[in-house]
């Protein structure tokens, strides 16, 4: 009797286990099995088939995997230049009532990108502004895309207004762009002579991005136009401290401001320091010109030769020749040998060939440009002549 009961229990246990494993296997099979419309997405990506698109949009239920495929499809259509079809796809999905809010935000972002690609900028801007109320990554992306769109349209005040309303995501990259938008407004204020507004806007730009060198450049230009040369120098140098590349934009005005206050020593010190840090050749040239003016060419030419020996450049070489000719200097044999070595190294560093289509530079000739892949566009490189002719 006990043996029969044990056999019966074991039999029931086996049936139960078999049913459980069979059910789980069937469920896994259902999960791994692709819905019959998935191949249509792959086909649509390859063939752009409208019938397949219509089939996709009539699916009864859409899960997360399907959404990813739809997003991939829309981006593919947009990248292929079919923004109108991408718009149709995203609009149809956006109209569905069974999608969660987070998914709708993703679709809204993609639709805004479609509109931008199609040139429907007003519609794109409207959607981006709506998405500024979202959170997370969508909010960050909408903020970035909206700023880029408004930059293209020159809507600097609109960018500043949205910032003041605290609509944008808090990102260092965005702060930098917004501060430049405020500087655009400040430059307009300088142009119309509204100096109080200029100061206010520059303060706002620095509040947004404390390392905004451009704000100090605008303040310096304002002071320069007002004849406040020492204040201009202070702001120019502050801009260079924040961004050494700012000197590229303000070198001429900085030199004139130092000359206006008769401070050639201060000019040489600052330019020499900048040259030592960045090796920006115009800074070296301005230093040597100031030295030649104050102490004579006999001091400037040997120092310029020494610098060019370590850092040869076309600009520096032309400046050296100009100093020698303008001051009618005689060079000894050792100096001529240094000049020969400088020129040899400059020529050796120049590319021999350049692509007329994309600007790719090469040491060897190519029938086909390695960069842009065009044929017969790589030609012999011809260096640009100096900007000004030498006055003999």
matplotlib code that plots the C-alpha trace (Angstrom):
import matplotlib.pyplot as plt

x = [0.0, 2.8, 4.6, 1.6, 1.1, 4.8, 4.5, 1.4, 3.0, 6.1, 3.9, 2.0, 5.3, 6.7, 3.6, 3.7, 7.4, 6.8, 4.0, 6.0, 9.1, 6.9, 5.1, 8.3, 9.8, 6.7, 6.8, 10.5, 9.8, 7.1, 9.5, 12.3, 10.1, 10.0, 6.6, 5.7, 6.1, 9.8, 11.1, 9.1, 11.2, 14.4, 12.9, 11.7, 15.2, 16.6, 13.9, 11.8, 8.6, 5.4, 3.3, 5.6, 5.4, 1.6, 1.8, 4.1, 1.8, -1.2, 0.4, -1.9, 0.6, 4.1, 6.7, 10.1, 12.0, 9.6, 10.0, 13.8, 13.3, 10.9, 13.3, 16.1, 13.9, 13.0, 16.6, 17.5, 14.9, 16.0, 19.7, 18.7, 17.1, 13.5, 12.4, 8.8, 8.5, 10.2, 7.7, 4.8, 6.2, 6.7, 3.4, 1.5, 3.3, 2.9, -0.9, -1.2, -2.9, -1.1, 2.4, 3.9, 4.8, 8.6, 8.2, 6.1, 8.8, 11.4, 9.1, 8.5, 12.2, 12.7, 9.8, 11.4, 14.6, 12.6, 11.1, 14.6, 15.9, 12.9, 13.4, 10.3, 12.1, 9.1, 7.5, 10.8, 11.3, 7.8, 8.4, 11.8, 10.3, 7.6, 10.3, 12.0, 9.3, 10.5, 13.3, 16.5, 18.3, 15.4, 15.5, 19.2, 19.0, 16.0, 18.0, 21.0, 19.1, 17.0, 20.1, 21.7, 18.5, 18.2, 21.9, 21.4, 18.6, 20.5, 17.9, 20.3, 17.6, 15.4, 18.2, 18.8, 15.1, 14.8, 17.9, 16.4, 13.2, 15.4, 14.2, 17.5, 19.3, 22.2, 25.2, 28.7, 28.6, 25.2, 26.4, 29.3, 26.9, 24.4, 27.2, 28.3, 24.6, 24.6, 28.0, 26.3, 23.7, 26.5, 28.4, 25.2, 24.8, 28.4, 27.6, 24.7, 26.6, 24.6, 27.5, 25.4, 23.6, 26.9, 28.3, 25.1, 25.1, 28.8, 28.2, 25.3, 27.6, 30.2, 27.6, 26.5, 30.1, 32.8, 35.5, 33.8, 36.9, 34.7, 32.8, 36.1, 37.0, 33.7, 34.3, 37.8, 36.6, 34.0, 36.7, 39.0, 36.4, 35.8, 39.6, 40.0, 43.1, 44.3, 40.9, 41.0, 44.4, 43.2, 40.2, 42.2, 44.8, 42.0, 40.5, 43.9, 44.4, 41.1, 41.7, 45.2, 43.6, 41.8, 45.1, 44.5, 41.4, 42.7, 46.5, 46.3, 44.1, 46.1, 49.3, 47.6, 46.3, 49.8, 51.2, 48.4, 49.6, 53.3, 54.0, 56.3, 57.9, 54.6, 53.7, 57.0, 56.7, 53.1, 53.8, 57.0, 55.1, 52.4, 54.9, 56.7, 53.4, 51.7, 54.3, 51.7, 54.0, 52.2, 52.9, 56.6, 56.6, 54.9, 57.5, 60.4, 58.8, 58.5, 62.0, 63.4, 61.5, 62.7, 66.2, 67.1, 67.3, 70.7, 68.8, 65.7, 67.2, 69.5, 66.7, 64.3, 66.9, 67.3, 63.6, 63.1, 65.9, 63.9, 60.5, 60.8, 57.7, 56.8, 55.4, 58.5, 60.8, 59.0, 59.1, 62.8, 63.4, 61.3, 63.3, 66.6, 65.5, 63.6, 66.5, 69.2, 71.0, 74.1, 74.1, 77.3, 78.0, 76.8, 73.5, 73.0, 73.7, 71.0, 68.6, 69.4, 68.7, 65.4, 64.3, 65.4, 63.3, 60.3, 60.4, 60.9, 57.8, 55.6, 53.3, 54.3, 50.8, 47.3, 43.7, 41.9, 38.6, 39.0, 42.4, 44.1, 47.9, 50.3, 54.1, 53.5, 51.3, 48.0, 45.7, 42.8, 42.6, 42.8, 40.4, 37.5, 38.1, 37.9, 40.1, 42.8, 42.2, 45.7, 48.0, 51.3, 51.2, 51.8, 52.5, 50.5, 52.6, 53.0, 50.0, 51.9, 54.6, 58.0, 58.6, 62.1]
y = [0.0, 2.4, 1.5, 2.3, 5.7, 6.5, 5.7, 7.8, 10.8, 10.5, 10.3, 13.5, 15.3, 14.3, 15.5, 18.8, 19.4, 18.5, 21.0, 23.7, 23.3, 23.0, 26.2, 28.1, 26.9, 27.9, 31.4, 31.8, 30.7, 33.4, 36.1, 35.1, 34.7, 37.9, 39.4, 39.0, 42.8, 42.9, 41.8, 44.6, 47.2, 45.6, 45.6, 49.2, 50.3, 48.7, 49.3, 52.3, 50.4, 52.4, 49.3, 48.0, 51.3, 51.2, 47.7, 48.8, 51.7, 49.3, 47.0, 46.4, 46.5, 48.1, 47.1, 48.7, 46.7, 47.8, 51.4, 51.1, 49.7, 52.5, 55.2, 53.5, 53.5, 57.2, 58.2, 56.2, 57.8, 61.3, 60.5, 59.4, 62.7, 61.4, 63.8, 63.8, 60.1, 60.3, 63.0, 60.7, 57.8, 59.8, 61.7, 58.4, 56.9, 60.1, 59.9, 56.4, 56.3, 53.2, 54.7, 55.9, 59.6, 58.9, 57.3, 60.2, 62.6, 60.6, 60.6, 64.4, 64.9, 62.9, 64.7, 68.1, 66.8, 65.8, 69.3, 70.9, 68.6, 69.5, 73.3, 73.6, 75.5, 77.2, 73.7, 72.3, 75.3, 74.8, 71.2, 71.9, 74.5, 72.0, 69.5, 71.9, 70.9, 67.3, 65.7, 63.8, 63.1, 64.4, 67.7, 68.0, 67.1, 69.5, 72.3, 71.7, 71.4, 74.5, 76.6, 75.4, 76.3, 79.7, 80.4, 79.6, 82.2, 84.8, 84.8, 85.8, 87.6, 84.5, 82.3, 84.8, 85.0, 81.2, 81.1, 83.7, 81.6, 78.7, 76.5, 75.1, 72.1, 72.9, 71.9, 73.4, 73.3, 75.0, 77.7, 78.5, 78.9, 81.0, 83.3, 83.9, 84.7, 87.3, 88.7, 89.0, 91.3, 93.2, 93.9, 95.3, 97.5, 98.8, 99.5, 101.7, 103.4, 102.0, 101.4, 100.8, 98.0, 96.7, 96.4, 94.8, 92.2, 91.4, 90.9, 88.5, 86.6, 86.2, 85.1, 82.3, 81.3, 82.7, 81.8, 83.7, 85.6, 87.2, 89.2, 90.9, 91.5, 93.4, 95.4, 96.2, 97.3, 99.5, 101.1, 101.5, 103.4, 105.6, 106.4, 104.5, 102.7, 101.4, 99.8, 98.4, 96.9, 95.4, 93.7, 92.5, 90.9, 89.3, 87.8, 86.4, 84.9, 83.1, 82.0, 82.4, 82.2, 85.5, 87.3, 86.3, 88.6, 91.5, 91.8, 94.9, 96.8, 95.7, 97.0, 100.4, 100.6, 100.1, 102.7, 105.1, 105.0, 105.0, 101.6, 99.8, 97.9, 96.5, 95.6, 93.6, 91.8, 90.6, 89.7, 87.8, 85.9, 85.0, 83.9, 81.7, 80.0, 79.6, 80.4, 82.5, 84.1, 87.5, 88.0, 87.4, 89.8, 92.5, 92.0, 92.4, 95.4, 97.1, 96.1, 97.5, 100.7, 101.2, 99.7, 99.5, 96.7, 95.5, 94.2, 92.9, 91.1, 88.7, 87.9, 87.2, 85.0, 83.0, 82.5, 81.5, 79.0, 77.1, 77.8, 78.4, 79.9, 81.7, 84.7, 85.0, 84.7, 87.5, 89.7, 89.1, 90.1, 93.2, 94.3, 93.8, 95.7, 98.5, 99.2, 98.6, 96.1, 94.1, 90.5, 88.5, 85.0, 83.3, 85.1, 84.2, 80.6, 80.7, 82.3, 79.5, 76.8, 78.5, 78.7, 75.0, 73.8, 75.9, 74.4, 70.9, 71.2, 72.5, 69.9, 69.1, 68.5, 69.6, 68.5, 71.4, 69.9, 69.3, 70.8, 67.5, 68.0, 65.3, 64.7, 62.4, 62.7, 60.8, 60.2, 59.8, 62.0, 59.8, 62.2, 63.1, 60.2, 62.4, 61.7, 64.1, 66.8, 66.5, 69.1, 70.7, 73.0, 76.7, 78.6, 81.8, 85.0, 87.5, 89.7, 93.0, 93.8, 94.8, 98.6, 99.1]
z = [0.0, 0.9, -2.3, -4.4, -2.6, -3.2, -6.9, -7.2, -5.5, -7.7, -10.8, -9.8, -9.1, -12.5, -14.3, -12.4, -13.1, -16.8, -17.1, -15.3, -17.5, -20.6, -19.8, -19.1, -22.3, -24.3, -22.7, -23.5, -27.1, -27.4, -26.0, -28.4, -31.4, -33.5, -34.3, -38.0, -38.6, -37.4, -40.8, -42.3, -40.4, -41.7, -45.2, -44.9, -43.9, -46.9, -49.5, -48.2, -48.8, -48.0, -47.7, -45.0, -43.2, -43.2, -41.8, -39.0, -38.0, -37.7, -35.1, -32.2, -29.4, -29.2, -26.7, -25.8, -28.3, -31.0, -30.0, -30.4, -33.9, -34.8, -33.5, -35.5, -38.6, -38.2, -37.8, -40.9, -43.0, -41.8, -42.6, -46.0, -46.7, -46.4, -43.6, -44.8, -44.3, -40.9, -40.0, -41.1, -39.0, -35.9, -36.1, -36.5, -33.4, -31.4, -32.0, -30.4, -27.0, -25.7, -25.3, -22.0, -21.5, -21.6, -25.0, -26.2, -25.2, -27.2, -30.2, -29.8, -29.8, -33.0, -34.6, -33.8, -35.4, -38.5, -38.7, -38.4, -41.2, -43.4, -42.8, -40.7, -38.0, -36.3, -35.7, -34.5, -32.1, -30.7, -29.9, -28.4, -26.1, -25.0, -24.2, -21.9, -19.4, -19.5, -17.4, -17.8, -21.1, -23.3, -21.5, -22.0, -25.7, -26.3, -24.6, -26.7, -30.0, -29.3, -28.5, -31.7, -33.7, -32.2, -32.8, -36.5, -36.6, -34.6, -31.8, -29.1, -27.0, -27.2, -25.8, -23.0, -22.1, -21.9, -19.7, -17.4, -17.2, -16.1, -19.0, -20.1, -18.6, -16.4, -18.6, -18.9, -22.6, -22.7, -20.2, -22.6, -25.5, -23.6, -22.4, -26.0, -26.9, -24.2, -25.5, -28.9, -27.3, -25.5, -28.7, -30.2, -27.2, -27.7, -31.4, -30.4, -27.6, -24.7, -22.4, -19.2, -21.0, -22.2, -18.7, -17.4, -20.2, -19.7, -16.0, -16.9, -19.3, -16.6, -14.1, -16.5, -17.4, -15.1, -17.7, -20.6, -22.1, -24.7, -22.0, -21.0, -24.6, -25.1, -21.9, -23.1, -26.5, -24.8, -22.6, -25.6, -27.6, -24.6, -24.4, -21.1, -22.2, -18.9, -18.2, -21.7, -21.1, -17.8, -19.5, -22.5, -20.3, -18.1, -21.3, -22.3, -18.8, -19.2, -22.8, -24.3, -27.8, -27.1, -28.0, -31.7, -31.7, -29.7, -30.3, -32.5, -30.1, -27.1, -28.7, -29.5, -25.9, -24.5, -26.9, -25.9, -22.3, -23.3, -21.6, -24.1, -21.3, -20.1, -23.6, -24.2, -20.9, -21.6, -25.2, -24.3, -21.6, -24.1, -26.7, -24.2, -23.3, -26.7, -29.4, -31.2, -33.9, -34.1, -30.4, -31.1, -34.0, -32.0, -29.3, -31.7, -33.4, -30.0, -29.1, -32.4, -31.8, -28.3, -28.3, -32.0, -34.5, -33.2, -30.2, -32.0, -34.9, -33.0, -30.5, -33.3, -35.0, -31.8, -31.4, -35.0, -34.8, -32.1, -33.7, -37.4, -39.2, -42.4, -40.5, -38.4, -41.4, -43.3, -40.2, -39.9, -43.5, -43.0, -40.0, -41.8, -44.9, -43.1, -40.7, -43.5, -41.4, -42.5, -41.4, -40.8, -42.1, -38.9, -39.0, -42.7, -41.9, -39.2, -41.7, -44.2, -41.6, -40.7, -44.3, -44.9, -42.0, -43.0, -46.5, -45.1, -42.9, -45.8, -47.5, -51.1, -52.3, -51.4, -52.4, -54.2, -53.0, -49.2, -48.4, -47.4, -47.3, -48.3, -48.8, -51.7, -54.8, -54.9, -57.9, -55.4, -52.4, -49.2, -47.4, -49.7, -52.2, -55.3, -58.3, -59.7, -57.1, -55.4, -56.9, -56.1, -53.0, -53.6, -50.4, -49.9, -50.3, -47.4, -46.8, -47.5, -50.0, -48.6, -48.9, -50.1]

ax = plt.figure().add_subplot(projection="3d")
ax.plot(x, y, z, "-o")
ax.set_aspect("equal")
plt.show()
